[in-house]
Amino acid sequence: MSRFIQRLQALAVVFSVICTIPTVWANHHEHEAQASQTSGMIKGEVRRIDAENRKITIKHEAIPDLDMAAMTMTFRLADTISIDKLKPGDKIRFSLGKVEGKWVVVAIETDSTP
């Protein structure tokens, strides 16, 4: 009888592993898709900086890659972005990436081109 229980337990372990594979696979591909969703560099102008909440308001040009018209929007900043030297009125170039389903500024630099 104990041999039967051991086999039953082994079968239960195999079954539970098999059942989790689709979930792990789906989560991996969702994360991979989010990481690949980024924009090119976009021209804009800093309108407001909320350093405490790590948000920046940018008046930006149209973003054809994202089918987004020119407008003024507030974006979150990725943890890797330093905003110490930015101020309202600065001309910038920035890139967006999708993080947890939301567009986040993942790269930013001052733009000295006219």
N, C-alpha and C positions, 0 to 999 in steps of 0.2 A: 504493500500500500504506500509506503514512503517513497518508493521509486515513482509511482504514479503522481504523487504530489509534487515531487521535484520536477518532473517533466511538465506538469501543469504550470508550475511557477515559472519555469524557463519559457514556456510558450507565452505566458502573460507578459513577461519582460520583452520578448521579441515583438509581440503585438503592440505594446505601448510605444516602442521605438519606431515601428513602422507607421503608427498613427501620427507621430510628431513630425515625420519627414516633410509632408506637404506644407505644414505651418512654417518650419524652418526655411524651406525652399522659397516660399512666398515672401517671407520677411526679408530674406537676403536679396531677392530681386527687387523688392520695393525700395530698400535702402540703396541699392545700386542705381535704380532709376532716379531717385531723388538726387543722388550725388552727381549724376550726369546732366541734370537739368540746370544749366547755368546760362547766363546771357553773355554776350560779348561786352566790351567796354562801352559805357554809355556816358555821354556828356550831360552835365547838370550843374546846378548852382545850389550851394548849401543855403537853406532858408532858416533853419532852426536846428539846434543841437540840444538834446535832452540827455546829458551825460549820465545822470543818475539812473535812468531807465535804459541806457544804451540804445537810444533811438535818434534818427536823423531825418529831418524833413528836407527833401530835395525837389527842386523844380527841374525836371528832366526832359530830354528830347524824346521823341517817339522811340519805342523799342520794338522794331518789327519782329525780332526773334520770339517775342512773347505776345505779339499781337496787341500791344499796349500803346495808346495814343500819348502824345506829350501832355504832361500834367504835373502837378505838385503832389507828392505823396510822402508819407512817413514810413520809414523802414527800420527794422531792427538791425543792429550791427552784429556781425559774427564776433565771437570772443577774441579772435586774433587781430581785430581791427583796433588801431589806436587813433583816437580822435583828439588828442591833446593839442595838436597844432591846427586843427580846423576851426573856422569861425564862419558865422553867417556872411554871405556875400562871396565866399570863395568859389571859384570855378573849379570843377572837379571832373574826373572820369572815374566811373565805378562799375562794378560787376555784381550781378545778383546771382544767388544760388538758392535752391529750394532746400529748406531745413524744416523738418517736421511739418511739411505741407505748406509752409509760408515762405515768401520771398524775403531773403535776408541779404544785406550788403556783405559780400565776401571779400571784396577788394576795393580799395579807394586810393586815389592819388590826386594831387593838385594838377590842374590843367593850365599850362602856360600858353597854349595856342590861342590865337585870337578868335 
